[in-house]
Amino acid sequence: MYPGRMRPPGPSPLLSRGAPVSLNARRPRPDLFSGAPISLLPSAVDDVRRRNNVTESGPATAQPMLFAHGFGCSQEMWRTVTPHFEDDHRVILFDAVGAGRSDLTAYDAGKYDSLDGYADDVLGIVEALDLHDVVFVGHSVSAMVGVLAANRAPERFAALILVGPSPRYIDEPGYTGGFSQTDIDGLLDALDANYLGWSSTMAPVIVGNADRPELGEELTSSFCSTDPAIASQFARVTFLSDNRRDLAAVTTPTLVLQCSEDPIAPLPVGHYVHEHIPGSLLVVLRATGHCPNMSDPDELAREIRSFLA
Amino acid sequence: MTAPEPAPLPSDDSFEELYEHGPVGQLSMTLEGAIIRVNATLLRWTGYTADQLRGARFPDLLDAGGRLFYETRFLPVLRLRGEAREVALSLETASGVRLPVIINSVLVTNQDGSPRLLRTAVLDATERQDYERQLVLARRSSEGTEGRLRVLQDASIEFARSGTEDSLTAALAAKARGALAAAGASVLLLDESGALRLAAGTDPLASAGEHRMLRPETEALSSGSVVTIASIADAAARYPELVDVLLEARVEALCVTPMLDEHGQPMGLVMCRLGRARSSTPPRSSCRRPWLSRGARSSRACACSGASSGWPCTTSSRDSPTASSSTSGWARRSRPRTAPGARLR
C-alpha cells in the first residue's frame, strides 16, 4: 500500500460483499467548490452531513460541542461520553472520511495525505452547520486536527479539548515521541497482517437498512472497520506527520487531557503539548491506556466540564 | 443378530487439565492489560514462569507495531463489541524470540454490565505467519505494479480524450496529483519570454497567471530532470530560502517534473505539492516509456506512482526521443521560440 493508491474504477470493493448498500455512498455529490457560497446551499449542507456521517443530539440552540474520534475507530468511541453533555450542549459527532459510516467515495488520497485535509472537513462542518463558539473535543490524532482547524478559524472556536494528543510520534534528537520509524512500519505490517484474516471482527460491512434488527450485529462490527487502503494511509498520516510547529500558534483556550499510562501518547508528549500551547492547562487523568473516552468516560466528562465551567 | 458392545469412551472430565494443558494458550487480564492468569500451554510456548507473567502487562509482550495496533484498533473493538477474533500479533518469549500468534478475546462483564476482565485464547501461528507474510509482500508488490499501470492507463485514456490544450493540461495536473497523493498540482508552461504561466491546476505562487519561479523550477528546466524536496528538513538543507514559502503554503514535499519537447527542450513543468513529508528521495527512473497518446506525444513528463515511498518514477531527461514528428500537438504550440533550457544554464 502506498499513499498514491487510488480506488480502481468500478464499484467499491466494499460493495462487493452482497450486503445492502448505504444510500450515502450512491448519490452524486455536487461540487462544493464551484463558486456558490456554501452556507446558502442546502444541498451542500446535506453533502457535508452525509460525507462525514454527522449526527446530532441535545438542544439545537445550546453551545455546540464537536467530538472528533481518533485513529482506528469512529464516532462510536464517544458513545459513553456524550450523554454527559446532551442536556446543555448541542452535541455533534462525525466520522472522519474513510472511517465508520462516512462516505467512502469522498476519500481523496491527495486531500487526506496530511492532517490539513481532515481540518478542512472540520471547518466544513463548522461552516455547514453554522456553528459558533465551538467546544472541539478531539481524541488522539483528531486533537491535532482540531489545533489546525482552530488556528485557521480561531473566531469559531471557544475551547479545544485535546484528549491524548501527540504532535509527533517519532523520536528525534531532543524530542521524545515514543516511537521509531521501524515501530510505525510494524504497525503498517500489523494492519496488513490483520486484513488477511479479518472475517468478522473488523472487516468492512456496509449496511443500509438500520430498521432491520437482525443486522444489528453487522452494524456494530462496522463501527471500527475501515477500508484497508484507507486505514494504511490514515496510519501513515497519523503516525508520520509532524505538527509540532502548529502548537505555538494556538490562541483558543486549550485543555490537554493526558492519561497516566498512555502507550501511544506518553506523558512527556502531553507535557510537550502543554508547554508549547500558550496558556494551556494540562490535566493528567487517573485513567490508563489511550482511550479514556472508553475506559473512564465519567472522569473525562468531569474534567471537561470543570474546564468549561 | 446382536450389535457388538461399543468400547467405553475414555473420560476427559478434568476442567483443570483442559484449561491448563489444552492445545490453546489461555490468558486472563484486566482491562488495563495486567495479566491475572496464564495456562501451562502458553507458559510452555513462551518459556516464562507463571510468576514472571502474573502482574506483567500483556501489551509489553507485543512489539511496538503490535502495541500500536492493540491500543488503537483491538481494544476499542473489544470494548464496543465485547469480542475480537482472529487478530494476528506476535509475543516476545523468554528467550527473546518472537512467537507469532492469532488471538481471540472476549470481554467478561459484571452483572451490571460493567467490564470486569478480558479472556484471550492464543494460537501458535508460526507456520501460518510465514505464508501470510509472503502473501502480504506479494500483495504489496502487485498493488504497486497495478497502481503504476492504472495511472498510466487512466492517463492515456484521459489524454486521448482531451481535445484541447486546456483539457489536456487539466488532465495532466489531475493525474499527477492523483499519482502522488499530492495536495495540489499544477501544469506550468513556458511562454515566449521564458516565464512560467499557469495552464492548469492550482498554484499558490502564481499571481495574475504568472508563476514566481524559484530554484527547483529553474533547476528542473535547465537539467531536464525531476527535482524533488522530500521534507522541510530536506528543504532547509538544500533550499533554505524555500522553507518559509513551503511552510506558508503548508507544503512539506515538492516534486517538479519538467516537460520536454521532442528535441529535449523544456516547455514547462508539472509541479506537485505534497502535504506530508516523504521518507526518502524518490527512486530514479524505472519508467522510460513516455505517454503515447494523441496530443501528448511530445511530452515525456511521466508521473507514475512509486511503490512504497510515494514518489513517482520518472523518465530521466533526454533518452529515446519519441517517434512523433507531429506538429499538431499542444506541445509544439506551447514551446517557446527560443530555447530557455540553454538560457537558464
Interface residues (C-beta under 8 A of the other chain):
Chain A: M1 Y2 P3 G4 R5 M6 P8 G70 F71 G72 C73 E76 M77 R79 A109 G110 K111 D113 S114 D116 G117 S140 F179 S180 Q181 T182 D183 I184 D185 G186 L187 L188 D189 A190 L191 D192 A193 N194 L196 G197 W198 S199 S200 T201 M202 T220 S221 F223 C224 Q233 R236 V237 F239 L240 S241 D242 R245 E261 P263 I264 T288 G289 H290 C291 M294 S295
Chain B: L31 E32 G33 P59 D63 A64 G65 G66 R67 L68 F69 E71 T72 R73 L75 P76 V77 R79 L80 R81 E83 A84 R85 E86 V87 A88 L89 I102 Q129 E132 R133 L135 V136 R139 R140 E143 G144 E146 G147 R150 V151 R177 G178 A179 L180 A181 A182 A183 G184 L247 R250 E252 L274 G275 R276 A277 S279 S305 G306 A307 S308 S309 G310
